Amino acid sequence: MSTKDAMWETMKWQIMQNRLGYNNDEMKKFRANPRNEDILSRVPELINKTIIAEVVESRGCNSQHKVGDMLYFDSAGNLLTALCPKRICVYALNAIVPQIFTATEFLYAGADPNKMRFKRAACFDVGIECGGWGRVVIEVRVEDRKKA
């Protein structure tokens, strides 16, 4: 076990209690759930993962999303706003929630999130052909932080 891993093992419950704002009774409930121990034991490996949602198709997007635009999330699904475009369409963001959730679940389970079957989602706009304005399609993948 690395020094970093050993330090995390020693401090993880106190860090989580402070982060989540739990009182001691709430923390007992949190610690009693074996799923939480399993997830927290993976933090040292997960901290270096980045979930990337890349625009792979875009036409008529009022928010101006273009092919190649990327949205970045940490391994817990938090949007890393400093790395993202200044404007993000909430409808496109909403569309990828299931893929982001699935990627985090794969990571927490120790499975390769890049093997998820349905990696793409689209905003709910049906595009100009069907009476809408535009359409954006986004594909989700996970990379090591140093590559993202």
ChimeraX commands (.cxc) that place a marker at each C-alpha (Angstrom):
marker #1 position 0.00,0.00,0.00 radius 0.5
marker #1 position 1.40,3.37,-0.98 radius 0.5
marker #1 position 1.82,6.17,1.54 radius 0.5
marker #1 position -0.99,8.06,-0.19 radius 0.5
marker #1 position -3.31,5.04,0.07 radius 0.5
marker #1 position -2.40,4.49,3.72 radius 0.5
marker #1 position -3.08,8.15,4.49 radius 0.5
marker #1 position -6.46,7.93,2.76 radius 0.5
marker #1 position -7.34,4.76,4.74 radius 0.5
marker #1 position -6.56,6.55,7.98 radius 0.5
marker #1 position -8.42,9.78,7.23 radius 0.5
marker #1 position -11.25,8.87,4.82 radius 0.5
marker #1 position -14.14,8.71,7.30 radius 0.5
marker #1 position -13.32,12.05,8.92 radius 0.5
marker #1 position -12.82,13.68,5.53 radius 0.5
marker #1 position -16.19,12.36,4.33 radius 0.5
marker #1 position -17.97,13.42,7.52 radius 0.5
marker #1 position -16.63,16.95,7.11 radius 0.5
marker #1 position -17.34,17.02,3.36 radius 0.5
marker #1 position -20.93,15.80,3.69 radius 0.5
marker #1 position -21.66,17.72,6.90 radius 0.5
marker #1 position -22.91,14.63,8.74 radius 0.5
marker #1 position -23.35,14.54,12.50 radius 0.5
marker #1 position -22.05,11.48,14.36 radius 0.5
marker #1 position -25.35,9.56,14.09 radius 0.5
marker #1 position -25.56,10.17,10.35 radius 0.5
marker #1 position -21.96,9.10,9.99 radius 0.5
marker #1 position -22.70,5.82,11.76 radius 0.5
marker #1 position -25.44,5.12,9.19 radius 0.5
marker #1 position -23.09,6.10,6.36 radius 0.5
marker #1 position -20.33,3.80,7.64 radius 0.5
marker #1 position -22.79,0.93,8.21 radius 0.5
marker #1 position -23.48,0.71,4.48 radius 0.5
marker #1 position -20.83,-1.60,2.97 radius 0.5
marker #1 position -21.28,0.02,-0.42 radius 0.5
marker #1 position -19.81,3.25,0.96 radius 0.5
marker #1 position -16.69,1.48,2.22 radius 0.5
marker #1 position -16.26,-0.17,-1.19 radius 0.5
marker #1 position -16.56,3.13,-3.07 radius 0.5
marker #1 position -14.27,4.99,-0.69 radius 0.5
marker #1 position -11.65,2.25,-0.94 radius 0.5
marker #1 position -11.44,3.08,-4.68 radius 0.5
marker #1 position -10.87,6.83,-4.24 radius 0.5
marker #1 position -7.07,6.72,-4.75 radius 0.5
marker #1 position -7.52,5.11,-8.19 radius 0.5
marker #1 position -10.61,7.16,-9.12 radius 0.5
marker #1 position -9.12,10.54,-8.31 radius 0.5
marker #1 position -7.06,10.36,-11.49 radius 0.5
marker #1 position -9.99,9.61,-13.81 radius 0.5
marker #1 position -11.79,12.17,-15.96 radius 0.5
marker #1 position -15.12,11.64,-17.65 radius 0.5
marker #1 position -15.20,13.42,-21.00 radius 0.5
marker #1 position -18.36,14.22,-22.92 radius 0.5
marker #1 position -17.43,15.19,-26.47 radius 0.5
marker #1 position -19.73,16.78,-29.03 radius 0.5
marker #1 position -19.64,14.42,-32.03 radius 0.5
marker #1 position -22.45,16.02,-34.05 radius 0.5
marker #1 position -23.85,19.53,-33.96 radius 0.5
marker #1 position -26.15,21.41,-36.28 radius 0.5
marker #1 position -28.20,24.49,-35.50 radius 0.5
marker #1 position -27.21,24.64,-31.84 radius 0.5
marker #1 position -28.34,27.91,-30.27 radius 0.5
marker #1 position -25.65,27.51,-27.59 radius 0.5
marker #1 position -23.04,27.22,-30.36 radius 0.5
marker #1 position -21.74,23.78,-29.39 radius 0.5
marker #1 position -19.41,22.54,-32.13 radius 0.5
marker #1 position -18.00,19.12,-33.00 radius 0.5
marker #1 position -14.97,18.59,-30.78 radius 0.5
marker #1 position -16.26,20.65,-27.83 radius 0.5
marker #1 position -15.69,18.76,-24.60 radius 0.5
marker #1 position -17.27,18.80,-21.18 radius 0.5
marker #1 position -15.13,17.46,-18.36 radius 0.5
marker #1 position -16.30,15.74,-15.18 radius 0.5
marker #1 position -14.43,14.21,-12.27 radius 0.5
marker #1 position -14.95,10.54,-11.41 radius 0.5
marker #1 position -17.86,11.44,-9.13 radius 0.5
marker #1 position -19.71,13.18,-11.94 radius 0.5
marker #1 position -18.96,16.78,-10.95 radius 0.5
marker #1 position -18.69,19.18,-13.89 radius 0.5
marker #1 position -15.19,20.69,-14.01 radius 0.5
marker #1 position -16.33,24.13,-15.14 radius 0.5
marker #1 position -12.85,25.64,-15.53 radius 0.5
marker #1 position -12.14,23.14,-18.34 radius 0.5
marker #1 position -15.46,23.53,-20.15 radius 0.5
marker #1 position -16.81,25.97,-22.74 radius 0.5
marker #1 position -18.14,29.24,-21.31 radius 0.5
marker #1 position -21.68,28.35,-22.43 radius 0.5
marker #1 position -23.17,24.92,-21.90 radius 0.5
marker #1 position -26.66,24.04,-23.07 radius 0.5
marker #1 position -28.64,22.66,-20.14 radius 0.5
marker #1 position -30.62,20.42,-22.51 radius 0.5
marker #1 position -27.46,18.81,-23.88 radius 0.5
marker #1 position -26.11,18.49,-20.34 radius 0.5
marker #1 position -29.35,16.89,-19.19 radius 0.5
marker #1 position -29.19,14.40,-22.07 radius 0.5
marker #1 position -25.87,12.92,-20.91 radius 0.5
marker #1 position -26.83,12.44,-17.26 radius 0.5
marker #1 position -27.51,8.67,-17.79 radius 0.5
marker #1 position -24.11,8.20,-19.46 radius 0.5
marker #1 position -22.28,10.11,-16.72 radius 0.5
marker #1 position -24.12,8.07,-14.08 radius 0.5
marker #1 position -23.27,4.82,-15.87 radius 0.5
marker #1 position -19.60,5.81,-16.18 radius 0.5
marker #1 position -19.41,6.51,-12.44 radius 0.5
marker #1 position -21.16,3.22,-11.63 radius 0.5
marker #1 position -18.71,1.31,-13.83 radius 0.5
marker #1 position -15.79,3.07,-12.11 radius 0.5
marker #1 position -17.19,2.35,-8.64 radius 0.5
marker #1 position -17.69,-1.31,-9.58 radius 0.5
marker #1 position -14.13,-1.63,-10.88 radius 0.5
marker #1 position -15.32,-2.15,-14.47 radius 0.5
marker #1 position -14.10,-0.36,-17.60 radius 0.5
marker #1 position -16.56,2.49,-18.24 radius 0.5
marker #1 position -15.42,2.71,-21.85 radius 0.5
marker #1 position -17.16,-0.63,-22.43 radius 0.5
marker #1 position -20.61,0.79,-21.75 radius 0.5
marker #1 position -22.85,0.00,-24.70 radius 0.5
marker #1 position -24.76,3.26,-25.04 radius 0.5
marker #1 position -22.14,6.02,-24.94 radius 0.5
marker #1 position -24.08,8.62,-26.92 radius 0.5
marker #1 position -26.98,10.91,-26.16 radius 0.5
marker #1 position -28.57,13.89,-27.85 radius 0.5
marker #1 position -30.38,17.01,-26.74 radius 0.5
marker #1 position -34.15,16.72,-27.07 radius 0.5
marker #1 position -34.34,19.22,-29.94 radius 0.5
marker #1 position -35.42,17.24,-33.01 radius 0.5
marker #1 position -33.54,19.45,-35.48 radius 0.5
marker #1 position -34.66,21.65,-38.33 radius 0.5
marker #1 position -35.85,18.64,-40.37 radius 0.5
marker #1 position -38.55,17.89,-37.79 radius 0.5
marker #1 position -39.60,21.42,-36.81 radius 0.5
marker #1 position -36.95,22.11,-34.20 radius 0.5
marker #1 position -33.86,24.32,-34.30 radius 0.5
marker #1 position -30.88,22.03,-34.02 radius 0.5
marker #1 position -29.41,18.87,-32.66 radius 0.5
marker #1 position -26.33,18.04,-30.63 radius 0.5
marker #1 position -25.01,14.50,-30.10 radius 0.5
marker #1 position -22.49,13.85,-27.32 radius 0.5
marker #1 position -20.35,10.77,-26.65 radius 0.5
marker #1 position -18.97,9.94,-23.21 radius 0.5
marker #1 position -15.65,8.26,-22.39 radius 0.5
marker #1 position -13.28,8.03,-19.42 radius 0.5
marker #1 position -9.57,8.80,-19.52 radius 0.5
marker #1 position -6.76,9.01,-17.02 radius 0.5
marker #1 position -6.53,12.57,-15.73 radius 0.5
marker #1 position -3.05,13.08,-17.15 radius 0.5
marker #1 position -4.41,12.36,-20.66 radius 0.5
marker #1 position -7.49,14.58,-20.37 radius 0.5
marker link #1:1,2 radius 0.2
marker link #1:2,3 radius 0.2
marker link #1:3,4 radius 0.2
marker link #1:4,5 radius 0.2
marker link #1:5,6 radius 0.2
marker link #1:6,7 radius 0.2
marker link #1:7,8 radius 0.2
marker link #1:8,9 radius 0.2
marker link #1:9,10 radius 0.2
marker link #1:10,11 radius 0.2
marker link #1:11,12 radius 0.2
marker link #1:12,13 radius 0.2
marker link #1:13,14 radius 0.2
marker link #1:14,15 radius 0.2
marker link #1:15,16 radius 0.2
marker link #1:16,17 radius 0.2
marker link #1:17,18 radius 0.2
marker link #1:18,19 radius 0.2
marker link #1:19,20 radius 0.2
marker link #1:20,21 radius 0.2
marker link #1:21,22 radius 0.2
marker link #1:22,23 radius 0.2
marker link #1:23,24 radius 0.2
marker link #1:24,25 radius 0.2
marker link #1:25,26 radius 0.2
marker link #1:26,27 radius 0.2
marker link #1:27,28 radius 0.2
marker link #1:28,29 radius 0.2
marker link #1:29,30 radius 0.2
marker link #1:30,31 radius 0.2
marker link #1:31,32 radius 0.2
marker link #1:32,33 radius 0.2
marker link #1:33,34 radius 0.2
marker link #1:34,35 radius 0.2
marker link #1:35,36 radius 0.2
marker link #1:36,37 radius 0.2
marker link #1:37,38 radius 0.2
marker link #1:38,39 radius 0.2
marker link #1:39,40 radius 0.2
marker link #1:40,41 radius 0.2
marker link #1:41,42 radius 0.2
marker link #1:42,43 radius 0.2
marker link #1:43,44 radius 0.2
marker link #1:44,45 radius 0.2
marker link #1:45,46 radius 0.2
marker link #1:46,47 radius 0.2
marker link #1:47,48 radius 0.2
marker link #1:48,49 radius 0.2
marker link #1:49,50 radius 0.2
marker link #1:50,51 radius 0.2
marker link #1:51,52 radius 0.2
marker link #1:52,53 radius 0.2
marker link #1:53,54 radius 0.2
marker link #1:54,55 radius 0.2
marker link #1:55,56 radius 0.2
marker link #1:56,57 radius 0.2
marker link #1:57,58 radius 0.2
marker link #1:58,59 radius 0.2
marker link #1:59,60 radius 0.2
marker link #1:60,61 radius 0.2
marker link #1:61,62 radius 0.2
marker link #1:62,63 radius 0.2
marker link #1:63,64 radius 0.2
marker link #1:64,65 radius 0.2
marker link #1:65,66 radius 0.2
marker link #1:66,67 radius 0.2
marker link #1:67,68 radius 0.2
marker link #1:68,69 radius 0.2
marker link #1:69,70 radius 0.2
marker link #1:70,71 radius 0.2
marker link #1:71,72 radius 0.2
marker link #1:72,73 radius 0.2
marker link #1:73,74 radius 0.2
marker link #1:74,75 radius 0.2
marker link #1:75,76 radius 0.2
marker link #1:76,77 radius 0.2
marker link #1:77,78 radius 0.2
marker link #1:78,79 radius 0.2
marker link #1:79,80 radius 0.2
marker link #1:80,81 radius 0.2
marker link #1:81,82 radius 0.2
marker link #1:82,83 radius 0.2
marker link #1:83,84 radius 0.2
marker link #1:84,85 radius 0.2
marker link #1:85,86 radius 0.2
marker link #1:86,87 radius 0.2
marker link #1:87,88 radius 0.2
marker link #1:88,89 radius 0.2
marker link #1:89,90 radius 0.2
marker link #1:90,91 radius 0.2
marker link #1:91,92 radius 0.2
marker link #1:92,93 radius 0.2
marker link #1:93,94 radius 0.2
marker link #1:94,95 radius 0.2
marker link #1:95,96 radius 0.2
marker link #1:96,97 radius 0.2
marker link #1:97,98 radius 0.2
marker link #1:98,99 radius 0.2
marker link #1:99,100 radius 0.2
marker link #1:100,101 radius 0.2
marker link #1:101,102 radius 0.2
marker link #1:102,103 radius 0.2
marker link #1:103,104 radius 0.2
marker link #1:104,105 radius 0.2
marker link #1:105,106 radius 0.2
marker link #1:106,107 radius 0.2
marker link #1:107,108 radius 0.2
marker link #1:108,109 radius 0.2
marker link #1:109,110 radius 0.2
marker link #1:110,111 radius 0.2
marker link #1:111,112 radius 0.2
marker link #1:112,113 radius 0.2
marker link #1:113,114 radius 0.2
marker link #1:114,115 radius 0.2
marker link #1:115,116 radius 0.2
marker link #1:116,117 radius 0.2
marker link #1:117,118 radius 0.2
marker link #1:118,119 radius 0.2
marker link #1:119,120 radius 0.2
marker link #1:120,121 radius 0.2
marker link #1:121,122 radius 0.2
marker link #1:122,123 radius 0.2
marker link #1:123,124 radius 0.2
marker link #1:124,125 radius 0.2
marker link #1:125,126 radius 0.2
marker link #1:126,127 radius 0.2
marker link #1:127,128 radius 0.2
marker link #1:128,129 radius 0.2
marker link #1:129,130 radius 0.2
marker link #1:130,131 radius 0.2
marker link #1:131,132 radius 0.2
marker link #1:132,133 radius 0.2
marker link #1:133,134 radius 0.2
marker link #1:134,135 radius 0.2
marker link #1:135,136 radius 0.2
marker link #1:136,137 radius 0.2
marker link #1:137,138 radius 0.2
marker link #1:138,139 radius 0.2
marker link #1:139,140 radius 0.2
marker link #1:140,141 radius 0.2
marker link #1:141,142 radius 0.2
marker link #1:142,143 radius 0.2
marker link #1:143,144 radius 0.2
marker link #1:144,145 radius 0.2
marker link #1:145,146 radius 0.2
marker link #1:146,147 radius 0.2
marker link #1:147,148 radius 0.2
view
